[in-house]
Amino acid sequence: MHVKEIMKSVKTLKGDISLKEAAKFMADNSISCVLIVDGDELKGIVTERDVLKQVSKDVSVLKKPVKDVMSTEIITISADSYIDDAAELMTKYKIKKLPVLDKGNLVGIITSTDLVSNAGDFNEFSLFG
């Protein structure tokens, strides 16, 4: 099964929005992360965990723009890749969210929950071979 078959639509924000506004956006949309873009270019990701880490250090960080606190080393996957490849990347890099690109354009996101929900479609030889 390909990533494009199970990926979800993705929510994006601009990098100049405050961390507090990004957190509210995630809460209002019942999502655990938001991707930060500049035009069509993927610049970063902010997760619930990122918000918690930042706020636990200093609550005033909520006023900062997300571009100052987002993760910028983003691991992505192609929409045409197999879900086995997504699972391998998530395991290797210890991440739970993987932005999906098609010809360099952001088209969706796949999460560890998506993979678990589709575990029956993994190629058993690629996981254990």
C-alpha positions, 0 to 999 in steps of 0.5 A, spaced: 500 500 500 502 506 498 502 512 503 498 516 498 492 511 500 492 513 507 495 520 508 491 525 511 490 532 509 495 537 512 494 544 516 499 549 515 500 556 518 505 561 516 512 562 520 510 569 523 504 566 527 505 566 535 506 559 538 500 561 542 496 562 536 499 555 533 497 551 539 490 554 539 489 552 532 491 545 533 486 545 539 481 548 535 482 543 529 483 537 534 490 536 531 497 534 534 501 538 529 501 543 524 506 544 518 509 551 517 510 554 510 512 560 506 508 560 500 509 553 497 515 551 501 515 547 507 519 550 513 518 547 519 513 543 524 510 544 530 507 539 535 504 538 541 510 536 544 514 542 542 509 546 545 510 543 551 517 543 551 517 550 550 512 552 555 515 548 560 522 552 560 519 559 559 511 561 558 513 567 555 515 563 549 508 563 547 509 570 544 514 568 540 513 566 532 513 559 531 519 560 526 523 561 532 521 555 536 519 550 530 523 544 528 526 545 521 530 538 520 523 535 517 523 528 514 519 527 509 516 522 504 514 521 497 506 520 496 508 514 492 512 510 497 510 504 500 507 505 508 513 500 510 518 505 508 514 510 512 514 506 518 521 505 517 523 512 517 518 513 523 522 508 527 529 510 524 528 518 526 523 516 532 518 521 529 510 520 529 508 525 524 511 525 516 509 530 511 508 527 504 510 530 498 508 529 491 513 532 486 516 537 491 509 539 493 506 538 500 500 534 499 498 531 506 501 527 512 501 520 515 502 519 522 504 513 526 496 512 528 495 511 520 500 506 520 497 502 526 490 503 523 493 500 516 498 494 519 494 489 515 497 492 509 504 492 510 509 487 506 511 482 512 517 481 508 520 488 508 518 489 516 522 482 518 527 481 512 
